[in-house]
Amino acid sequence: MGTKTRAAIVGSTGYGGVELIRLLQAHPYAEVSSVISSSSAGTPIADGYPHLSDIFPGVLDGVDPKEIKSKADVVFLAAPAGVASRMAPQLLEKGLKVIDLSGDFRLPQPDVYEHWYGKPAADPAYLEKAVFGLSEIYGEQVRGAELLSNPGCYPTATLLGAVPAIKAGWIDPSSLIVDAKSGVSGAGRGASLGTHYSELNENFKAYKVNKHQHIPEIERVLSDAAGRDIVATFTTHLVPMTRGIMATMYASLAEDRTEQEFIELYRQFYEGRPFVRIRPEGVLPATKEVSGSNYCDIGFAVDRRTGRVTIVSVIDNLVKGAAGQAIQNLNLMMDWEENAGLQFIPMYP
């Protein structure tokens, strides 16, 4: 292959942005051509992230669509919600491909977005144009997309764990309860009372109960899988660890099924998809077993006494839940190998 595809990263000083830099450094077909920050333009990125010293000595660029156009072919928007809705149309009009890691294009109904995010929605024309990039489910739509909405971290773990069983009719989707936990890096780098060490350490708490902005995103895909409107109970918890998401899901069985049957169903569903690994019978995954990688590991426990199945799905929230999945989507958009630049073995311990 000749010249590499040039990638600009807007929001390079956040955890998602700096993870994109780390992953793209090893990509065979793409390279980081511009790192962009509205708050730190003109300063070396290594000032905020010394681990990038000598590896990425670049200076942060400012947010200027014309300058971005001159330096990039594709733009990753890793900025907070509300930024991409304004920037993406300008970039698309200049002929750039856009992958948005925020939630600005995940919900097609403007009123739903405004209710859950408390911000003005993007132009409906662009909401309609955006492809939801849960690549294992919507991979064919991702291919050739110009505007890609990268899924949230919680929805990625939840939906990869729940969709195959719902599509097969093996569980009652209206009975689904999702009990999800995340490491603190999911809250971003900004300091707050909720992520203060002495508040978080040796503590475990639920938050945004019945109010989390990922709820409508999850329900949208569950409804698509079920062929009817689905509402789900989804509760998030903050765990005193840096990386990782575990979504533990409970659902009533539509008919008697064994763990081995679930394993076979999921292995067939995800056949040929390199980043979903199904655990053998009696083995449930743990967050450390996917840390630093783009894998989603899934395991099952069927309880015939209660007529329910427990599905456990784990990811690294910064990789499969953000930057890694964004690069996976780039690979599909560009018709490259799906796992290009993402063949990392998980870090252990």
Summary of the structure (lengths in Angstrom):
residues: 349
radius of gyration: 19.7
end to end distance: 36.2
largest distance: 62.6
contacts: 1216
relative contact order: 0.14
helix: 36%
strand: 21%
